[in-house]
Amino acid sequence: MSLRMPQIRFNDSDQLAALCKAGGDALRLNVLRALSSDSFGVLELAQIFAIGQSGISHHLKVLAQAGLVATRREGNTIFYRRTLPQNDSLGGALHAALLEEIDGLALPEEVQARISTVHAQRSAASEDFFARMAGSFQARQDLIAGLPQYRDSVVALLEALNFDAHATALEVGPGDGSFLPELAGRFARVTALDNSLAMLELAKAHCERQTLGNVELKLADALHDDCPPADCVVLNMVLHHLAAPGEALKQLARLVRAGGSLLITELCSHNQGWAREACGDLWLGFEQDDLARWAAAAGLAPGESIYIGLKNGFQIQARAFTRPAADDRLTHR
């Protein structure tokens, strides 16, 4: 007669083993590096790493089981992003150390090139939408969140920041220019940047009707072109149209003068996939922690936040992030 030995369970050890297993593959480490300031869908990651969809899905499953990545569904697409290490939990210190080491590595040039291709594909889709839909953009935007629904909240944040009479403002992606009068009345000089000529023409017409003499409109890409820094940089419902929002925040933060602020109005994360086609949205809002994490990586400190619930079920987050007064790390002067 044989005796069956009782199975010994090592729950804590199993958890650590899963983390070690996930980090024990070069491809998975490179996937984590690529997700440092962006999120990608399965097909995008398969394109970036030149691997079949089933292969990349296997690696993502291993990373997810180890708690290194989290998923988020947007319409029919599932996007993967890195999770934040919890230093007070089992494996948290190992998780943090792993990400710190990974972020010190450079991705292979061919991988960086494919990431740029994915970003270019996203940007092209967004720019095509605005070129085609400029005339009806505001009506489409009003389906989700029109400016009147969050204008007062952004103004309240502006007032709380107490900019002096000589301060300057920069609005990136001003849409039809509806918020420019609020900035023109509070700042000595205002610059509005847009990479869509059609949208810039709408903003120009609005400025002319309002006789805003201290507003300069420029056709430019705030992420890549040479742009002047400002005391206050404003993005109203812009970030969800950008191909790589985490990386975009790093670039935009450099346009904020030392002691100045970045004001972001954005949708909270939602599952209304129709917004992609109706409004040209690349992202279905953002988690509050995502914005905070990206801002921190860009050297910005969190400030006041206001959250607005809308009758149609959407929620808006108005956030202020500040560059420390002693921080003069600007690339544009």
C-alpha positions in Angstrom: 0.0 0.0 0.0 1.5 3.3 -1.1 1.0 6.5 1.0 0.3 9.8 -0.8 2.3 12.5 0.6 0.4 15.8 1.2 1.1 18.5 -1.3 3.0 21.4 0.1 1.8 24.8 -1.0 4.2 27.8 -1.2 1.9 30.6 -2.0 4.4 33.4 -1.2 7.2 31.6 -2.9 5.0 30.9 -6.0 4.3 34.6 -6.3 8.0 35.5 -6.2 8.8 32.7 -8.6 6.2 34.1 -11.1 7.9 37.5 -10.9 11.4 35.9 -11.4 10.1 33.8 -14.3 8.5 36.9 -16.0 11.8 38.8 -15.7 13.9 35.8 -17.0 13.3 36.4 -20.7 15.0 39.1 -22.8 11.9 39.8 -25.0 9.7 40.3 -21.9 12.2 42.7 -20.5 12.2 44.7 -23.7 8.4 44.7 -23.7 8.4 46.2 -20.2 10.9 48.8 -21.4 8.7 49.7 -24.3 5.8 50.1 -21.9 7.7 52.6 -19.7 5.7 55.6 -20.9 3.2 54.2 -23.3 0.6 51.5 -23.6 0.2 49.2 -26.7 -2.3 46.7 -28.0 -1.4 43.2 -28.8 -1.2 43.8 -32.6 1.0 46.9 -32.0 3.4 44.9 -29.8 3.5 42.1 -32.4 4.4 44.7 -35.0 7.0 46.4 -32.7 8.8 43.2 -31.8 8.3 41.4 -35.2 6.7 38.4 -33.6 3.4 36.6 -34.2 0.3 37.6 -32.3 0.1 34.2 -30.5 3.8 34.5 -29.4 3.5 38.1 -28.0 0.2 37.1 -26.3 2.0 34.3 -24.5 4.6 36.7 -23.1 2.0 39.2 -22.1 0.1 36.5 -20.2 3.3 35.6 -18.3 3.9 39.3 -17.4 0.3 39.7 -16.4 0.4 36.7 -14.1 3.4 38.2 -12.4 1.6 41.5 -11.9 4.0 43.4 -14.1 1.5 44.5 -16.6 -2.2 45.4 -16.5 -4.8 45.5 -19.2 -7.4 48.0 -20.3 -10.1 47.4 -22.9 -10.9 50.2 -25.4 -13.6 49.1 -27.8 -12.4 45.8 -29.3 -8.8 46.4 -28.4 -7.0 45.5 -25.2 -4.1 47.7 -24.3 -1.2 46.7 -22.0 0.6 49.0 -19.6 3.1 48.6 -16.8 1.8 48.3 -13.3 3.4 50.4 -10.5 5.4 48.5 -7.9 3.9 48.3 -4.4 6.9 48.5 -2.2 5.0 47.5 1.0 3.7 44.2 -0.6 5.4 40.9 -1.3 7.8 41.3 -4.2 7.3 45.0 -4.4 11.0 45.8 -3.9 12.0 43.3 -6.5 9.4 44.7 -8.9 10.7 48.2 -8.4 14.4 47.2 -8.8 13.6 45.3 -12.0 11.9 48.3 -13.6 14.7 50.6 -12.5 17.3 48.4 -14.1 15.1 48.0 -17.3 14.7 51.7 -17.7 18.4 52.1 -17.7 18.6 50.0 -20.9 18.3 51.2 -24.5 15.8 49.5 -26.8 17.3 48.0 -30.0 17.3 50.6 -32.8 14.9 48.5 -34.9 12.5 48.3 -32.0 12.6 52.1 -31.5 12.0 52.5 -35.2 8.9 50.3 -35.1 7.6 52.2 -32.1 8.0 55.4 -34.1 6.0 53.8 -36.9 3.2 52.8 -34.6 3.1 56.4 -33.2 3.1 57.8 -36.7 0.1 55.5 -37.6 -1.8 56.7 -34.6 -1.0 60.4 -35.4 -2.0 60.0 -39.0 -5.4 58.7 -38.0 -5.9 61.6 -35.7 -4.7 64.3 -38.1 -6.9 62.8 -40.9 -9.9 63.0 -38.6 -9.4 66.7 -37.8 -8.7 67.6 -41.5 -12.0 65.9 -42.5 -14.2 67.0 -39.5 -13.0 70.5 -38.6 -16.4 72.0 -39.5 -18.4 69.7 -37.3 -15.8 69.0 -34.6 -17.4 71.1 -31.9 -20.8 69.5 -32.4 -19.1 66.1 -32.2 -17.1 67.0 -29.1 -20.3 68.2 -27.4 -21.6 64.7 -27.6 -19.1 63.8 -24.9 -17.9 67.0 -23.1 -18.3 70.5 -24.4 -16.2 73.4 -23.0 -19.2 74.9 -21.1 -19.3 71.7 -19.0 -15.7 72.2 -17.7 -14.8 75.8 -18.4 -15.5 77.0 -14.8 -13.4 74.2 -13.3 -10.4 75.1 -15.4 -10.9 78.8 -14.6 -11.0 78.0 -10.9 -7.7 76.2 -11.2 -6.2 79.2 -13.0 -7.4 81.5 -10.3 -6.0 79.3 -7.6 -2.6 79.4 -9.1 -2.4 83.2 -8.8 -0.3 84.1 -11.9 1.0 87.6 -11.9 0.1 90.3 -14.5 3.2 89.6 -16.6 2.7 85.8 -16.9 2.3 84.1 -20.3 0.2 81.2 -21.4 0.4 78.6 -24.1 -2.6 76.5 -25.2 -1.9 73.4 -27.2 -4.6 72.3 -29.5 -7.1 75.2 -28.9 -9.8 73.6 -31.0 -12.1 76.4 -32.2 -10.5 78.9 -29.8 -13.4 79.0 -27.3 -11.1 79.0 -24.3 -8.7 81.6 -25.6 -10.7 84.6 -24.3 -10.4 83.2 -20.7 -6.6 83.0 -21.2 -6.3 86.4 -22.9 -8.1 88.1 -20.0 -5.7 86.6 -17.4 -2.3 86.6 -19.1 -0.1 89.3 -20.7 0.5 87.2 -23.7 -1.1 84.0 -25.0 0.2 81.6 -27.7 -2.0 78.9 -29.3 -0.5 76.0 -31.2 -2.1 73.5 -33.5 -0.8 71.2 -36.1 -4.1 71.3 -38.0 -4.5 74.3 -40.3 -8.3 73.7 -40.6 -8.7 73.9 -36.8 -6.3 76.8 -36.5 -8.5 78.8 -39.0 -11.5 78.2 -36.7 -9.5 79.5 -33.7 -8.4 82.5 -35.7 -11.9 83.4 -36.6 -13.0 83.2 -33.0 -10.1 85.5 -31.9 -11.1 88.0 -34.5 -14.7 88.0 -33.4 -13.5 88.5 -29.8 -10.8 91.1 -30.8 -8.2 89.3 -28.8 -5.1 91.4 -29.4 -2.7 89.5 -27.1 -3.2 86.1 -28.7 -0.7 84.7 -31.3 -1.8 81.7 -33.3 0.9 79.4 -34.7 0.7 76.3 -37.0 3.2 74.1 -35.2 3.6 70.7 -33.4 4.2 71.3 -29.7 5.9 68.0 -29.4 8.5 68.4 -32.1 8.8 72.0 -33.2 10.7 74.8 -31.5 8.1 76.5 -29.2 8.5 79.2 -26.6 8.1 78.2 -22.9 5.3 79.7 -20.9 4.2 80.2 -17.3 1.1 78.2 -17.9 0.6 75.5 -20.5 -3.0 74.4 -21.1 -4.3 71.2 -22.7 -8.1 70.9 -22.9 -9.3 67.6 -24.2 -6.1 67.1 -26.2 -4.2 64.3 -24.6 -6.6 61.5 -25.8 -5.8 62.6 -29.4 -2.0 62.1 -29.0 -0.3 59.0 -30.2 1.9 58.5 -27.1 0.4 60.5 -24.2 3.0 59.6 -21.6 5.9 60.7 -23.8 3.9 63.7 -24.9 3.7 64.9 -21.3 7.5 64.8 -21.1 7.8 67.0 -24.1 5.1 69.4 -23.0 6.5 69.7 -19.5 9.6 71.2 -21.0 7.5 74.1 -22.2 6.5 75.0 -18.6 8.8 77.7 -17.0 10.3 77.0 -13.6 7.5 77.7 -11.1 4.9 77.5 -13.8 2.1 75.0 -14.2 0.6 72.5 -16.7 -3.2 72.4 -16.7 -4.8 69.3 -18.2 -8.5 68.7 -18.7 -9.2 65.2 -19.7 -11.8 62.4 -19.7 -11.5 59.8 -17.0 -11.2 56.3 -18.3 -14.4 55.1 -20.0 -15.7 52.3 -22.3 -17.6 54.3 -24.9 -15.9 52.9 -28.0 -18.0 55.0 -30.4 -16.0 58.1 -29.4 -13.2 56.8 -31.6 -15.1 57.2 -34.8 -17.4 60.1 -33.7 -14.7 62.3 -32.2 -11.4 60.9 -33.5 -10.3 59.8 -30.0 -7.2 57.6 -29.9 -7.7 56.8 -26.2 -10.8 56.4 -24.2 -9.9 58.7 -21.4 -7.2 58.0 -18.7 -6.9 56.7 -15.2 -6.1 59.4 -12.6 -3.0 57.4 -11.7 -1.8 57.4 -15.3 -1.7 61.2 -15.5 0.0 61.5 -12.1 2.6 58.9 -13.0 3.4 60.5 -16.4 3.6 64.0 -14.8 6.0 62.8 -12.1 8.2 61.2 -14.8 8.2 64.6 -16.5 9.4 66.3 -13.4 6.1 67.9 -12.4 4.5 67.9 -8.9 0.8 67.3 -8.5 -1.4 70.3 -7.5 -5.1 70.8 -7.3 -7.6 68.4 -9.0 -11.3 68.8 -9.8 -13.5 65.9 -11.0 -16.8 66.6 -12.8 -19.5 64.0 -13.4 -21.6 64.6 -16.5 -25.2 63.6 -17.0 -24.2 61.4 -20.0 -22.1 59.2 -17.8 -18.7 60.6 -18.6 -16.4 62.1 -16.0 -13.9 64.8 -16.5 -10.7 65.4 -14.5 -9.2 68.9 -14.4 -5.6 68.6 -13.1 -2.8 71.1 -12.3 0.8 70.0 -12.2 3.6 72.4 -11.3 7.3 72.6 -12.2 9.4 73.3 -9.1 10.6 76.9 -9.0 14.2 75.8 -8.8 13.8 73.6 -11.9 15.2 75.3 -15.0 15.6 72.2 -17.2 14.1 73.7 -20.2 15.1 72.7 -23.7 13.2 75.7 -25.3 14.1 79.2 -24.3 
